[in-house]
Amino acid sequence: MLQQYCASLTEYKRLKTREVKIGNLFLGNDNPIRIQTMTTTDTMDTAATVAQTIRCIEAGAELVRITAPSKKEAENLLNIKKELTSRGYSTPLIADIHFTPNAAEIAARIVEKVRVNPGNYIDKKKFDFIDYTDDEYAGEVMRIKDRFTPLVRICKEYGTAMRIGTNHGSLSDRIMSRYGDTPTGMVESAMEFLRIARDENYHQIVLSMKSSNPLVMVEAYRLLVQKMDEEFKECYPLHLGVTEAGDGEDGRIKSAIGIGTLLEDGIGDTIRVSLTEDPEFEIPVCRDIVKRYENRGNANNSKSQNQCTQSFILPYDPFSYKRVDTNTVLNIGAHHVPVVIADYSNTTDFTARALEPIGYTYNELTDKWGISDGAADYVYTGDGEFDFALPGMLQVICDYATWQNATDKTKYHPLLQQNESQLLNSKPQFQGPCFIVIDINSDLCGLIEILKSHTNIVLVVSSSGDCVLQSIRTFLSSLAIQQIKCPVILKTESGDSTVDEQLIHFATETGGLLLDGFGDGVWLVNVNKKLENNKVSGRTYIEVKSKEQLLNNTAFSILQATRTRISKTEYISCPSCGRTLFDLQETTAKIRAATSHLKGVKIAIMGCIVNGPGEMADADFGYVGSGPGKITLYKGKEVVKRNVPSDTAVDALIQLLKENEAWIEPSEIL
């Protein structure tokens, strides 16, 4: 039996899954984590689809998915496959199927794998609530079995693999009526199809539980693993992905949080990063995520002597998010949103201008500060000190010796190293807030008693071990079990050489802990001075003035993606495919440019209706392709305007925001 939802909670250990053969590729069990993507071309354009598929393969894709929304696209997969074969490419192809079982049955005879979505393959989604009796519900499941079994038998005959891919936003009305819009509903939606396949003794199956919300996604995969282990005593391979993640830094961070959190626990056999960019740009991000686990094996993680490694049970429910209860120190802990700490320990510039990268702009003419929604809450200066009055709520953390000489001890707070923590017992001046930084892989002898006896401590936690997330989670769980409620700052250091690698590093290790309810603040540190700080996969997405700005932006993006602190507009943007009815990248850029100042507003930008209305159920407003050159606008789940010409649709969206009092003029924002 598994430890709640994975092979090990305290060390990296890959989840054992069934091995599945997809063409000439083996997936699951002890095989490497496979990388895949999806084409964005019109499937009927054979030349364009072949060309893009080749670009993806040469970038490193091990599987390529192509949409087949109707019979004609499914039939054209044969021409695409023949052309690729003639050019020497044998990479397995996957047909993406949603509403058309007959297209799936055609594709299953041609390509190596088909993907079906249980939410719309047979069932419907009209956002209707239907009160089923148990007998009526069982009758609906039998109807699904009758319609789905022919595809299973075709796949079994032709040696075709299948992905049963649940999407959070496209759960059927039947599932929604019984289980609600929940991870439990997502799991049951897939399990119904999996049981049918098993009844036919067909096992070449991969499953997925995708959502645009990393928290929902992680909970759903954990539940699925637990359910398979409980019901079948085995697990099928898992395809990981955050759907509609968006583009640029936000898309990478959201994807890394969802995918990385699961991979850290050994869950996941293949991944796809869904970016609103050309598909070949997804592959380097996938590779950066996967390579974190290539050399880990199943080796034990080095642990501090304070950590329990046997029969470890989490002191919280990993299937239902709840922030760990902590005390309040300053504005940290308890009901406060997680704070962001900017690291200025390697700078000698302590002028007002030095604070611009972290959200504070000083106007000499008015003698006033402009403070952005993404402004850091604290600055760590090491042995440095600012010689002017600090703006707003900004406060300083500094080394003990610097704090002793600070004139304003209401703004300056000491940071004690682990070996200085005993000062709290011998120095009467430590009555106010005090930060203690520890490496949980070192000897923590005596620390627990100090934490128990002082209520003014903010604990800054880091790890120098190989499995950072597991070791910190184990340590913080032990504190929770002992009812030690000091607020915790998650300090993560990265020595990565590229922005992509750094974003993935921070998002995985910090974001994963936040999803488990740990962390009252985030402190990110870049120890690589040669980092190219304004490029992502060779493309410029934001212009940053310094590492301080990059790290500050990353911290707020991680908090936004984990829904623990909202500081900006959130975009739920699909990655485009052959069904897309407008230029998603161009349109997303236009909508961002017009609305990026609307803090807390969630806007969905969807290329078509396949997942559009469902995936944007979590959004406040939606912009969905409904036909060539036509857009449908939504407020929540409700259609507001249909057939809006695409050349005026952005203006129509802005008007919709105004009508619903969600619009603020940019000039009104400080």
C-alpha positions in Angstrom: 0.0 0.0 0.0 1.1 3.5 -0.7 1.8 6.2 1.9 -1.4 8.1 1.4 -0.8 9.0 -2.2 2.8 8.2 -3.2 5.6 5.7 -2.7 7.3 7.9 -0.1 6.6 11.2 1.7 10.1 11.7 3.0 12.4 10.9 0.1 12.2 10.8 -3.7 10.9 7.5 -4.9 9.2 7.0 -8.2 5.7 5.6 -8.2 5.5 2.2 -9.8 3.1 2.1 -12.7 2.1 -0.3 -15.4 4.3 -0.2 -18.5 2.4 1.0 -21.6 3.7 0.6 -25.2 3.0 3.5 -27.5 4.4 2.7 -30.9 8.1 2.1 -30.3 8.1 4.0 -27.1 7.6 2.5 -23.6 6.1 4.7 -20.9 5.6 4.2 -17.2 7.2 1.8 -14.7 11.0 2.4 -14.7 11.1 4.2 -18.1 12.2 7.8 -18.2 9.7 10.6 -17.8 8.6 11.3 -21.4 8.2 14.7 -23.0 5.3 15.6 -25.3 3.5 18.5 -26.9 0.6 19.3 -29.3 0.5 20.9 -32.7 -1.3 24.2 -33.3 -1.9 23.8 -37.1 -5.0 23.0 -38.9 -5.0 19.1 -39.1 -6.3 19.3 -42.7 -3.2 21.2 -43.7 -0.9 18.2 -44.0 2.2 20.1 -45.0 2.0 22.6 -42.1 1.2 19.9 -39.5 4.1 17.7 -40.7 6.5 20.6 -40.6 5.4 21.7 -37.1 5.6 18.1 -35.9 9.1 17.8 -37.2 10.1 21.0 -35.4 8.7 19.6 -32.2 10.4 16.2 -32.6 13.8 17.9 -33.4 13.3 20.1 -30.3 13.0 16.9 -28.2 9.3 15.8 -28.2 8.9 12.1 -27.7 5.2 12.1 -28.5 3.2 14.6 -30.6 -0.5 15.1 -30.2 -2.7 16.3 -33.1 -6.3 17.4 -32.8 -9.0 15.3 -34.6 -12.3 17.2 -34.0 -14.2 15.3 -36.7 -14.0 12.3 -39.0 -12.2 14.2 -41.8 -9.3 15.3 -39.5 -9.1 11.7 -38.1 -8.8 10.3 -41.6 -6.1 12.9 -42.6 -3.9 11.6 -39.8 -3.0 8.8 -42.2 -1.6 11.3 -44.7 0.3 13.1 -41.9 1.7 9.8 -40.6 2.7 8.6 -44.1 4.6 11.8 -44.8 6.4 11.7 -41.5 7.4 8.1 -42.1 8.7 8.9 -45.5 11.0 11.5 -44.0 12.3 9.0 -41.5 10.3 10.0 -38.4 8.7 7.3 -36.2 7.8 9.4 -33.2 4.4 8.2 -31.9 1.4 10.4 -32.8 -1.6 10.9 -30.6 -5.1 11.9 -31.8 -6.9 14.3 -29.6 -10.6 13.5 -29.4 -13.4 15.3 -27.6 -17.0 15.2 -28.8 -16.7 12.6 -31.6 -16.5 8.9 -30.8 -16.6 8.0 -34.5 -13.4 10.1 -35.1 -11.7 8.3 -32.2 -12.5 4.9 -33.8 -11.0 6.0 -37.1 -7.9 7.5 -35.5 -7.3 4.4 -33.3 -6.7 2.4 -36.5 -4.1 4.9 -37.7 -2.0 6.5 -34.9 -0.3 5.0 -31.9 -2.5 6.6 -29.2 -5.8 8.3 -28.8 -6.8 10.8 -26.1 -10.5 10.9 -25.0 -12.0 13.3 -22.6 -14.6 11.5 -20.4 -16.4 14.8 -19.8 -17.5 15.3 -23.4 -16.7 12.0 -25.3 -20.3 10.7 -24.6 -21.7 12.9 -21.9 -22.7 16.5 -22.4 -21.9 19.7 -20.6 -24.6 22.4 -20.6 -24.2 23.5 -17.0 -27.5 21.8 -16.2 -28.1 20.1 -12.8 -29.8 16.7 -13.0 -31.0 14.9 -9.9 -30.3 11.3 -10.8 -31.6 8.3 -8.7 -29.0 5.6 -8.2 -30.7 3.4 -10.8 -30.8 6.3 -13.3 -27.1 7.0 -12.7 -26.2 3.4 -13.1 -28.2 3.4 -16.4 -26.2 6.3 -17.6 -22.9 4.5 -16.8 -24.2 1.5 -18.8 -24.9 3.8 -21.7 -21.3 5.0 -21.6 -20.1 1.5 -21.5 -22.1 0.6 -24.7 -20.7 3.6 -26.5 -17.1 3.4 -25.2 -16.5 -0.3 -25.5 -16.1 -0.4 -29.3 -13.2 2.1 -29.1 -11.6 -0.1 -26.4 -11.8 -3.1 -28.6 -10.4 -1.3 -31.6 -7.5 -0.1 -29.6 -6.9 -3.6 -28.2 -7.0 -5.1 -31.8 -4.6 -2.5 -33.3 -2.3 -2.2 -30.3 -3.2 1.4 -29.9 -2.7 3.1 -26.5 -5.2 5.4 -25.0 -5.2 8.4 -22.6 -8.2 8.9 -20.5 -7.8 12.6 -20.0 -10.1 14.4 -17.5 -10.2 18.2 -17.6 -11.5 20.1 -14.5 -13.4 22.5 -16.7 -15.2 19.9 -18.9 -16.7 17.6 -16.3 -20.1 16.5 -17.6 -23.3 17.6 -16.1 -23.9 14.1 -14.8 -20.6 14.1 -12.9 -21.1 17.7 -11.7 -24.6 16.8 -10.5 -23.4 14.1 -8.2 -19.8 15.1 -7.2 -19.7 18.8 -7.9 -16.9 20.8 -9.5 -14.3 18.9 -7.5 -11.2 16.7 -7.7 -13.3 13.8 -6.6 -15.6 14.3 -9.6 -12.5 14.5 -11.9 -11.3 11.1 -10.5 -14.6 9.4 -10.8 -15.0 10.6 -14.3 -11.8 8.9 -15.4 -12.4 5.8 -13.2 -15.7 5.0 -14.9 -13.9 4.8 -18.3 -10.9 2.9 -16.7 -13.2 0.2 -15.3 -14.8 -0.3 -18.7 -11.4 -0.8 -20.3 -10.3 -3.2 -17.5 -13.5 -5.2 -18.1 -12.3 -5.7 -21.6 -8.8 -6.8 -20.3 -7.3 -3.7 -22.0 -4.5 -2.0 -20.1 -2.6 0.2 -22.5 -3.9 3.2 -20.7 -2.5 6.5 -19.5 -4.6 8.9 -17.3 -4.5 12.6 -16.7 -6.3 15.1 -14.3 -5.7 18.5 -15.8 -6.8 21.9 -14.5 -5.8 25.5 -14.9 -5.6 25.7 -11.1 -2.5 23.9 -9.9 -4.1 23.2 -6.5 -7.0 21.4 -8.0 -4.7 19.5 -10.4 -2.4 18.3 -7.6 -5.3 17.2 -5.4 -7.0 15.3 -8.3 -3.8 13.4 -9.2 -3.2 12.4 -5.6 -6.8 11.2 -5.2 -6.5 9.3 -8.5 -3.4 7.5 -7.3 -5.0 6.6 -4.0 -8.2 5.4 -5.7 -6.3 3.2 -8.2 -4.2 1.7 -5.4 -7.2 1.1 -3.3 -9.4 -0.4 -6.0 -7.0 -2.2 -8.3 -3.8 -2.6 -6.2 -1.9 -1.1 -9.1 -1.5 2.3 -10.8 -1.6 3.2 -14.5 0.9 5.7 -16.0 0.1 9.4 -15.5 0.3 12.3 -17.9 0.9 15.6 -16.1 0.0 19.0 -17.2 -1.6 22.3 -16.1 -4.1 23.2 -18.8 -4.5 26.7 -20.1 -1.3 27.8 -18.2 -0.8 30.9 -20.3 2.5 32.3 -21.7 5.8 33.8 -20.6 6.9 33.6 -17.0 3.4 33.1 -15.6 2.8 30.0 -17.8 6.1 28.5 -16.8 5.6 29.1 -13.1 2.1 27.8 -13.0 3.1 24.7 -15.0 6.2 24.0 -12.8 4.1 24.3 -9.6 1.5 21.8 -10.8 3.8 19.4 -12.6 6.8 19.8 -10.3 4.9 19.3 -7.0 3.7 15.9 -8.3 7.1 14.8 -9.8 8.7 15.6 -6.4 6.6 12.9 -4.9 7.5 10.5 -7.7 4.1 10.9 -9.5 4.1 11.3 -13.3 5.4 9.4 -16.3 5.0 11.9 -19.1 4.5 15.7 -19.1 3.2 18.4 -21.4 3.7 22.1 -20.6 0.7 23.9 -22.1 1.9 27.4 -23.1 0.2 29.9 -25.3 3.3 29.8 -27.6 4.5 27.8 -30.5 4.6 24.2 -29.4 8.4 23.8 -30.0 8.9 26.4 -27.2 7.2 24.1 -24.7 9.9 21.4 -25.1 12.8 23.2 -23.5 10.6 23.9 -20.5 9.6 20.3 -20.3 13.3 19.3 -20.5 14.3 21.7 -17.7 11.5 20.2 -15.5 12.4 16.6 -16.2 16.1 16.9 -15.8 15.7 17.7 -12.1 14.8 14.1 -11.6 17.2 12.3 -14.0 20.0 11.7 -11.5 18.0 11.3 -8.3 17.1 7.7 -8.7 15.4 6.3 -5.6 18.2 7.3 -3.3 17.5 8.3 0.2 17.5 12.0 0.9 20.0 13.2 3.5 17.9 14.3 6.5 18.4 16.2 9.7 18.5 14.1 12.9 15.2 15.8 13.9 13.2 14.2 11.1 11.2 11.0 11.4 11.5 8.8 8.3 9.6 5.7 9.3 5.8 5.4 9.0 5.5 9.1 8.5 2.0 10.4 8.4 1.2 13.9 7.3 -0.5 16.1 10.0 -2.9 17.5 7.4 -5.2 16.4 4.6 -3.2 16.3 1.3 -6.5 16.0 -0.6 -8.0 19.2 0.7 -6.1 22.5 1.0 -5.9 24.2 4.3 -3.2 26.6 5.3 -1.2 25.5 8.4 -2.2 27.5 11.5 0.6 29.7 12.8 0.9 32.6 15.2 1.2 36.3 14.1 4.5 38.1 14.3 4.4 41.6 12.8 2.3 41.1 9.6 3.4 37.5 9.1 1.4 34.3 9.9 -2.2 33.5 10.8 -4.7 35.3 8.6 -2.1 37.5 6.8 -1.3 36.8 3.2 2.2 35.4 2.7 4.9 38.1 2.6 7.6 38.6 0.1 11.2 39.3 1.2 13.6 40.9 -1.3 17.3 40.0 -0.9 19.6 43.0 -1.1 22.5 41.4 0.8 24.8 41.6 -2.2 24.2 45.2 -3.0 25.9 48.4 -1.8 23.2 50.7 -3.2 20.8 51.6 -0.4 19.3 54.7 -2.1 15.7 55.3 -2.8 16.2 54.4 -6.4 17.4 50.9 -5.4 13.9 50.1 -4.3 12.3 50.6 -7.7 12.9 47.0 -8.8 10.8 45.7 -5.9 7.8 48.0 -6.4 8.7 51.3 -4.7 9.1 54.5 -6.8 10.1 57.8 -5.1 8.9 61.1 -6.6 11.3 63.9 -5.5 8.9 66.7 -6.6 6.0 65.5 -4.4 8.2 63.8 -1.8 5.8 60.8 -2.1 6.2 57.1 -2.8 4.4 55.1 -5.4 3.8 51.5 -4.2 2.7 48.8 -6.6 0.5 45.8 -5.8 3.7 43.7 -6.4 5.8 45.6 -3.9 8.0 43.5 -1.5 7.0 43.6 2.2 10.6 43.2 3.6 14.1 43.8 2.4 17.0 41.8 3.7 20.1 44.0 3.7 22.7 41.8 5.4 25.1 44.4 7.0 23.6 47.3 5.1 21.2 50.1 6.2 19.1 52.7 4.4 19.7 56.3 5.3 16.2 57.6 4.7 12.7 57.0 5.9 11.3 53.8 4.4 8.0 53.9 2.5 4.7 52.6 3.7 4.8 49.2 5.4 8.3 48.2 4.0 10.5 46.9 6.8 14.1 45.7 6.9 15.6 42.4 8.1 19.3 42.7 8.8 22.2 40.8 10.5 22.3 40.9 14.3 25.3 43.2 14.5 23.7 45.7 12.1 20.4 45.6 14.0 22.2 46.4 17.3 23.3 49.7 15.8 20.1 50.5 13.9 18.4 53.7 15.1 14.8 52.7 14.1 14.1 49.3 15.6 10.4 49.6 14.7 11.5 49.2 11.0 14.7 47.0 11.4 14.5 43.5 12.7 17.4 41.1 13.5 18.2 37.9 11.6 20.0 35.4 13.7 21.9 32.5 12.2 21.2 29.1 13.6 24.3 29.2 15.9 23.1 32.6 17.2 19.7 31.4 18.2 20.8 30.8 21.8 21.0 34.6 22.2 17.3 34.7 22.6 17.7 33.0 26.0 20.5 35.3 27.2 19.9 38.7 25.7 17.0 40.8 27.2 16.8 43.1 24.2 15.2 40.4 22.1 11.6 41.3 23.1 10.5 42.3 19.6 10.2 40.3 16.4 13.2 38.2 15.6 14.0 36.1 12.5 16.0 32.9 12.7 17.4 31.2 9.6 18.1 27.5 9.6 19.2 24.8 7.3 17.1 21.8 8.2 19.8 19.4 7.1 22.2 20.6 9.8 22.2 19.8 13.6 19.1 21.5 15.0 19.8 20.5 18.6 18.2 22.9 21.0 16.2 24.8 18.4 12.9 23.1 19.2 12.9 24.2 22.8 13.7 27.8 21.7 10.8 27.7 19.3 8.5 26.4 22.0 9.5 29.0 24.6 9.4 32.2 22.4 6.4 33.6 20.5 8.3 36.4 18.8 10.2 34.2 16.3 9.7 34.0 12.6 11.5 30.9 11.3 13.3 31.2 8.0 13.6 27.6 6.6 16.0 26.4 3.9 17.6 23.1 2.9 20.9 22.1 1.4 19.8 18.6 0.7 19.0 17.0 -2.6 15.3 16.6 -2.0 14.4 20.0 -0.6 10.6 19.8 -0.8 10.4 16.5 1.0 12.9 17.4 3.7 11.3 20.8 4.5 7.8 19.3 4.4 8.9 16.6 6.8 10.4 19.1 9.2 7.5 21.5 9.1 5.1 18.6 9.6 7.1 17.7 12.8 6.6 21.2 14.0 2.9 21.0 13.4 2.7 17.7 15.3 4.4 19.3 18.2 2.0 22.3 18.1 4.9 24.7 17.4 3.1 27.6 15.6 5.9 30.1 14.7 5.4 31.7 11.3 7.6 30.2 8.6 9.4 31.9 5.7 10.3 29.6 2.8 13.8 30.5 1.7 14.9 29.0 -1.6 18.2 29.5 -3.3 18.9 28.8 -6.9 22.3 28.5 -8.7 20.7 27.8 -12.1 22.2 29.5 -15.1 19.0 30.3 -17.1 15.8 32.0 -16.3 13.7 29.0 -17.3 15.7 26.7 -14.9 15.4 29.3 -12.1 11.7 29.8 -12.5 11.2 26.0 -12.4 13.4 25.6 -9.4 11.6 28.3 -7.4 8.1 27.4 -8.5 8.6 23.7 -7.8 10.2 23.8 -4.3 8.4 26.9 -3.0 5.1 26.4 -4.8 4.8 22.8 -3.8 5.1 23.6 -0.1 2.6 26.4 -0.4 0.1 24.0 -2.0 0.5 21.8 1.0 -0.5 24.8 3.2 3.0 25.6 4.5 4.7 29.0 4.4 3.8 32.5 5.6 6.3 34.1 3.3 8.7 33.7 0.4 12.4 34.6 0.2 14.0 33.8 -3.2 17.8 34.1 -3.6 19.8 33.8 -6.9 23.4 32.8 -6.3 24.4 32.8 -10.0 25.8 36.2 -11.0 25.8 35.3 -14.7 22.1 34.7 -15.0 20.5 36.1 -18.1 17.6 37.9 -16.4 15.4 39.0 -19.3 15.1 35.9 -21.5 12.8 32.9 -21.4 13.6 30.1 -23.9 15.6 32.7 -25.9 12.6 35.1 -26.1 12.0 38.3 -24.3 8.8 38.4 -22.3 9.4 41.1 -19.7 12.1 43.7 -19.4 13.7 43.5 -16.0 16.2 46.0 -14.6 17.9 43.7 -12.1 17.9 40.3 -10.4 16.0 41.9 -7.6 13.1 42.7 -9.9 13.1 39.3 -11.5 13.1 37.5 -8.1 10.4 39.9 -6.8 8.2 39.2 -9.8 8.8 35.5 -9.5 7.8 35.5 -5.8 4.5 37.2 -6.5 3.8 35.0 -9.5 4.3 31.9 -7.4 1.9 33.2 -4.7 -0.6 34.1 -7.4 -0.4 30.7 -9.1 -0.9 28.9 -5.7 -3.9 31.3 -5.0 -2.3 32.3 -1.7 -1.9 36.0 -2.6 -3.5 37.8 -5.5 -1.6 40.8 -6.7 -2.4 41.0 -10.4 -4.7 40.0 -13.2 -4.9 36.3 -13.8 -5.1 34.9 -17.4 -6.4 31.4 -18.1 -5.2 31.0 -21.7 -5.2 27.8 -23.7 -2.1 26.7 -25.7 -3.8 26.8 -29.1 -4.3 23.8 -31.4 -5.8 23.0 -34.8 -9.3 23.9 -33.4 -8.3 27.4 -32.6 -10.3 30.1 -34.3 -8.0 33.1 -33.9 -4.4 34.0 -33.3 -4.1 33.2 -29.6 -0.7 34.6 -29.0 -1.5 38.0 -30.6 -4.9 38.2 -29.0 -3.6 37.2 -25.5 -0.9 40.0 -25.9 -3.6 42.5 -26.8 -5.9 41.5 -23.8 -2.9 41.6 -21.5 -1.9 45.1 -22.7 -5.4 46.4 -22.1 -6.2 44.6 -18.8 -3.0 43.8 -16.9 -3.7 46.6 -14.3 -6.9 44.9 -13.0 -5.7 43.2 -9.8 -7.6 40.0 -8.9 -9.7 39.8 -12.1 -9.5 36.4 -13.8 -9.9 36.5 -17.6 -10.1 33.4 -19.8 -8.9 33.5 -23.4 -10.0 30.3 -25.2 -9.4 29.4 -28.8 -12.6 27.3 -29.3 -15.6 25.8 -27.5 -14.1 22.4 -26.9 -12.8 23.3 -23.4 -13.6 27.0 -23.4 -16.8 27.3 -21.4 -15.7 24.6 -19.0 -12.1 25.6 -18.4 -13.1 29.2 -17.9 -15.7 28.2 -15.3 -13.1 29.4 -12.7 -12.8 32.8 -14.5 -14.7 36.0 -14.0 -14.9 36.8 -17.7 -14.3 34.8 -20.9 -13.2 35.5 -24.5 -13.9 32.4 -26.6 -13.6 31.7 -30.3 -17.0 30.6 -31.6 -16.4 30.7 -35.4 -14.0 32.1 -37.9 -13.6 35.8 -37.0 -16.2 35.5 -34.3 -15.9 35.7 -30.5 -18.4 34.9 -27.7 -18.0 36.8 -24.4 -18.9 35.3 -21.1 -19.4 36.5 -17.6 -18.6 33.5 -15.5 -20.5 30.6 -17.1 -23.1 32.8 -18.8 -22.9 33.9 -22.4 -23.2 37.7 -22.6 -22.5 38.5 -26.2 -22.4 36.2 -29.2 -20.7 36.6 -32.7 -18.7 39.6 -31.8 -16.3 40.4 -34.7 -12.8 39.6 -33.6 -11.4 43.0 -34.7 -13.7 44.7 -32.1 -13.9 41.9 -29.5 -11.2 43.3 -27.2 -13.0 46.6 -27.0 -16.2 44.7 -26.3 -14.5 42.8 -23.5 -13.4 46.1 -21.9 -17.0 47.4 -22.2 -18.2 44.2 -20.5 -15.7 44.8 -17.7 -17.0 48.3 -17.3 -20.6 47.2 -17.2 -19.8 44.8 -14.4 -17.8 47.3 -12.4 -14.6 45.3 -12.9 -12.8 48.1 -14.8 -10.4 50.7 -13.5 -8.9 53.3 -15.7 -5.1 52.9 -15.8 -4.7 56.6 -15.0 -6.5 56.0 -11.6 -3.8 53.5 -10.5 -0.8 54.9 -8.6 
